[in-house]
Amino acid sequence: MDRDRLYFLLLNIGHFLDHLFTLIFATVAALALYKEWGVSYAELLAYATPGFFAFGLFSLPAGWLADKWTRDGMMSVFFVGIGGAAIATSFAQTPLQIGIGLFVIGMFAAIYHPVGLAIVTTKWRDTGMRIATNGVWGNLGVAAAALVTGFMIDYAGWRMAFVLPGVFSIAMGVAYATLRWDGITAERKTEADTGAAAPAASAEYKRLLFRVSAIVFLTTAVASIIFQSTTFALPKIFDERLQGLAGNLAAWLDRTAAGEGTDVATMIGSMAFVVFAVASMAQLIVGSLLDKYGPRRVFMAVATIQIVFFTAMPGLTEGPALAVALGFMLGAFGQIPINDFMIGKTAAGPYRARIYGVRYVVSFTVLAATLPLIGFVYHNWGFDTLFRILAAAAVVILCAVTILPRKLPTPETVPKTMPAAAE
């Protein structure tokens, strides 16, 4: 493998680990800690909330530091820092201690999106598919969090679900720093960041840019509610609604494995992994469609899929619930690359890390605020009401996307001596 491919692989592994670390606790809380510590699931969610606020709030300073120092250096800090924080979190003995550990994990997790995505969109030009491929790795991290943690709970204890990925992340940090040492020690700005100045912008271009920016940040906020609610709560949803199916699968595996025991927690984690992994492939389809058709039509289709499946989910259990969950996860994961694609196309290179930082401040702050929402709705009305709320959120996205221009305004396409053509 050449250095360029290895570089992209390590960036993808970073995205995988970023989402894995932020969701380990979701499965730990749903399947283990509420029993071991005698604390309800809704109460445990409160201790994860500060970590998700850190995940969002520290995105902007992470992007700023990357521009002032070096993006590759910040990525090395990400790998080593988040791995060390996860190992430290495994020693927690109280909910407060694990909340502090999750906060530190969130601080380091905040580095990846503004820095990693800025690298991907400036170094490689096939933006749609690169973002989509990188996004699939991130979603596989979401899926692996449920699978690995469920397995560890059954066979090694929940603490090892933090330790083993932590050790692996530190090793990846050493590999990344070794590969990119020349880049880390070089000038902080690359040729891609210091290209020719953008053409003079017309009033029409500025108007379109404002419209697109408003839609990006609105849909980012609403889509974050959907993403957080589905990815964080899915292990608990499956624990409540797929017990019969999980038990039957576990019994079938016991018969085919000569009597070796398979626990239900492992099966719940495995089914969540399968749903997350299959649904993550939607990003590859969306990435290719973005390059071909642009974001407007693609975003409308994705929002419609979400509306249909969230509306169908209330009351379902076992096989039908699993099938419909796969449907709304296809929509939840499919929407991820769209806003990043629009930012990559409209943002100037020198400011891209900071703009991605602002985008993820919005995104992950909403992610954090969504945790109390999940806990409140679940405690008072259960998950059926949550699904109806998410269907309404998808309607908001669909309405916003209908006013996107059919072609994105970009500085490179604006003539210097004449106004941009109206869409």
URWO-V368210 format. One record per run of one state. SS is the DSSP state (helix for helix, strand for strand, loop for the rest). FROM is the first residue (numbers start at 0). LEN is the number of residues. Records with the same first field share a line. If there is no record, write none. Layout:
SS: FROM-LEN ; FROM-LEN
This chain:
loop: 0-2 ; 36-4 ; 68-2 ; 89-5 ; 123-3 ; 155-4 ; 179-1 ; 185-17 ; 241-1 ; 256-7 ; 280-1 ; 293-1 ; 313-4 ; 334-1 ; 346-2 ; 380-2 ; 401-9 ; 413-10
helix: 2-34 ; 40-28 ; 70-19 ; 94-29 ; 126-29 ; 159-20 ; 180-5 ; 202-39 ; 242-14 ; 263-17 ; 281-12 ; 294-19 ; 317-17 ; 335-11 ; 348-32 ; 382-19 ; 410-3
